[in-house]
Amino acid sequence: MVTLTDGDDRFDQEDSGNIAPDTINAIGGDDTIFTSTLGGSLARGGDGNDTLVSRGPSGINNSGQPDTLEGGAGSDSLEFQAAAGFGFGDDENDTLVAVSRTSLYGGQGDDFLRGLIGDNWYSANQGNDILLIGTRDSLYGGRDNDTISVFAPEVVEALDFDTLPTFTGDTGQGQNFISANRQEDLVVAFGDRDTIYGGRDNDTLYSLGSQVRLSGDRGNDVIVQLNQESVGTPVNSTAIALTSIERSTLIGGEGNDFIQGAVGPFGDGRNSLDGGAGNDTIRGQASRDTLVGGEGDDLIITGLIEENEDKFSTNGIAVTVPGFAGQNRLDGGAGNDTLASGFLSDTMIGGQGNDCLSGIFSRVDGGEGDDTIDATSISTNASGGGSIEVTLIGSSGNDILLGSTNAGVANFFDGGTGNDFIQFGGTSDQLIGNTQGNDTVIAFQGGGTAPFFIEDTQGSNTLSGGDGGDTLITGAGDDSIVGGTADDSLGDSISAGAGDDVIFGRGGTDTILAGAGDDYIAAGLNGTGDSLIGGQGNDSFAYFAVEEGVTENSVIVDFDPSDDRILLDLNGFNLENSSKNSIIGINDFAGVGPGDNYEDSFARTSGPTIIYERNPKTDPNDTSDDPELAGSGLLKYDPNGNLENDDSNPIITIARLNGTPNLLQSDIFII
């Protein structure tokens, strides 16, 4: 054993005459101690700012035993020049440097620990420590705010913690295990196959390697994978090329984390990004990645960040070409999540909660909750001009599904259970799968006159057509159906099925089959030749007004006075002797028996009059004994009653009633 003085001593074991394993104790002062190359010695710095250097075991005939350096009190410097040893910084701000296969303990204070090659074990312990490590190292950060970097020796001078994340470096190192542990740590790793745990508090973890595992654990962590850049590719000597990242796992853990993946190789990546608990932000840039939000209200995005656009992979392929990225799976998990995919081949799953899903994608499932799925931004630009099929699945909950309105995109909707709102965007759209619930399905208007086909036969639904001649079909529920605004040359086909339905034909020449039930049927705008079939039940046929010169009037195919009725709008027909919510006034109605035609003298007033000719002559001027009859009843409107009509105020036919039903005053109700 060697014991030094209280002063500033310098001791070299090689010059002491005893190079065998020994114990060297420095009492006080700023001491400098060198061990021998034989190894197996213990050097203690004691008080003061000491410099301890381990030379062994190295050389021929060494002991094979590692040295142990203990800094003691003060800001000490411990250096291991051989490939083994144990270093303890102890109190205050120490510097510990090792080559390989060495264990370094920082102790208290703000320490600097550096490994030159690899296979070292580090424990920073307390204090705001800085650790620079190499290959296959294991690291424990300990308490307080540590900075950790995994580097290649030749690029350590390039590290600049003020310019993150623009590192460059060698990717040959890696296979390290790092546990930053407590407080707010910064970890920067250049190598492949590293494992890094942030531990408690708000950590920042950067990696420039593949096949790494980064876990933020507790706290609000920033976890980012970066592509190293180089200049020049096989096809362009001046282009910026990115080294691809693949098969890595990034886990946020507890807290509100930010996780960003890197650009992968062409057509691949296979990285896993998992936010864990908390309100996380997750972004992927590669292909075949899995992005999971976990618990909390998460934001999940796929797509290249702006700085990576117009760059190349190291084999010369532009990272923006179709197929470079995509085929990702975005899963919001629990919570009210926002998912936005950037690639047509991506699949999104909302999971539990009220989620919002949008972007460019091929398939979306909102999962449980009241979700909004928006495909309106999808166009054939995403496929290079080819046609696209998009599937929107609401699953359970009251969902909003908005299809793409762009040409060449076909939307397939599965609202699932719940009362859903679905907007058809194109004429190739379809409802598929489970359409249970009371749904609202509308066709996009303003996209031309091509026809839509909308069929939702489960629940009590609301359907609305577009600008063309659409087909709208519902089932046994109490449905509401609104035809489109097509011109007179087009018309909708509406079939309501059973149930008490409300149907508006609107524009065009429509065919309306209300089905069984007590239905409300409103003909097209101003009577445009609609064909109306009420079906079984107590049906109401509503008219709000007519225009002069209308020749194609609606036809009521199966009017039955015993249970059906006509509804007329009081203001639309200017009826002076009637009131709302009652049958038509006797002075506003004139009934004409079979074989007769209406004349002005039949009217009881000089005001507007509703006329019903039960089965009139086809030609009112035919005076023969056997005139041709119309074979139907005609519901008409005389704007000036018993006054003479002329071209300025002609009698207008409102509707034709097939079968010449005996329509009476009591069958007409004013609304």
Summary of the structure (lengths in Angstrom):
residues: 671
radius of gyration: 42.0
end to end distance: 113.7
largest distance: 151.2
contacts: 2615
relative contact order: 0.04
helix: 4%
strand: 36%
